[in-house]
Amino acid sequence: DKVHAPVVILGTGLAGYNLAREFRKQDEDTPLILITSDDGRPYSKPMLSTGYTKDTSASDLAQSDAGSMAKQLKASVWTMTHVSEIDTANQMIKVGDAQTAIHYGKLVLAVGAQVIQPPIGGDGLDKVYSVNDLLDYDDFRTAVKKNDVRKVCIIGGGLIGCEFTNDLLNGGFEVETVDPLAYCLPTLLPEPAGKAVQAALEAKGATFHFGPLVTEVNKAEQGVVVSLNNGQTISADLVVSAVGVRPRIDLAQASGISTNRGVVTNRLLETSAPNVYALGDCAEVEGHVLVYVAPLMAAARALGKTLAGEPTEVAYPAMPVTIKTPACPVVVAPPAVGAAGDWSFEVDGNNVKAEFRDTAGALLGFALTGEATKAKLALQKELPVILG
Ligand code: FAD
């Protein structure tokens, strides 16, 4: 019997573990290795921004541990192991100090996205947290406890910033949120919908500063002082930076694999290097960088089959995103970048139904807030697929 070279998956986030599950449904025998630079505990990342609402610690969110996952997946899971180089010609990866090299039959990049660090000065940066994985989440919650935090300043009023604003308000904290644009979720929502979210969060006690950039965070007698470029200052006990994420492409780039905004793949999730694939937040699939759960689940189902010898293209249906701001629930399916059409609005208080249609009347996107989120299913059916 031929010995199969292993399938190696880099990353044990939702993309890495779901792919491993899908692959094992098709192939029980090929050796499978998962390598992660974190501790390999499986968790649902969206729950990182509902922690004070649901009162969940990091260990509450961990669904099991790397050892149990290894057993379940008939795989070997290497934790706290950073992959520093891929030799695509010889199908080898180098781990850690590059003393250890392993050969792969097929390699999958599921290395996720990294947080964007805004250029901020000052001597209080150790009080600025970003929460992008379970270990960050643990650090943040520990700091909140240790510093007896009452008031938090959030940098960024996008998806993560607004979810944290709502979650921390639910947890009884005072919250001030800063964003250089004009209203909540400015890159995802048209203005009336963003203003509805803003009004609902303000009614719960949030204070927003729209327009300015944060320039410095400095230590104060108690906590920190956050300086804005409009001359204002905000005092807070702790700062959360939530200005967005970008696909992690450094490893691919350093290994000569094509990258653009993400690691470039075709619909088979193949990168430019033979037997190297990518999915999840790190991937750019036929031009689409979609840093959400639904697309990575679709990709994992297709790639699980492809890796098992049945080449399967990924299909992306319309995938509206639900934003976890319970003060004003949001569902949004943004129109494709550059799509020609116009928004129309039905506004009733904080309930906004916004539809983006082309001149022929075809629905290309929508944004729903409050009670209007009930229209989600009907509108979703009308949307075009993303990759058919
Ligand atoms: P990750 O979970 O980031 O996993 C990356 C893995 O790669 C990690 O295991 C890491 O250790 C490993 N790694 C990285 N570099 C290396 C290396 N060089 N060597 C070895 N290992 C490496 N999406 C939704 O659809 N709905 C939501 O409600 C929602 N809420 C969210 C809330 C928050 C607070 C955040 C941060 C995101 C949210 N998202 C949501 C986005 C969603 O969680 C992500 O799209 C998804 O979890 C990405 O999974 P991933 O496996 O691609 O990446």
Residues whose N, C-alpha, C, O or C-beta is under 5 A from the ligand:
A	BS01	FAD	L10 G11 T12 G13 L14 A15 G16 I35 T36 S37 D38 K45 P46 L48 S49 T81 H82 V83 A110 V111 G112 A113 V131 N132 L251 L279 G280 D281 C282 V291 Y292 V293 A294 T322
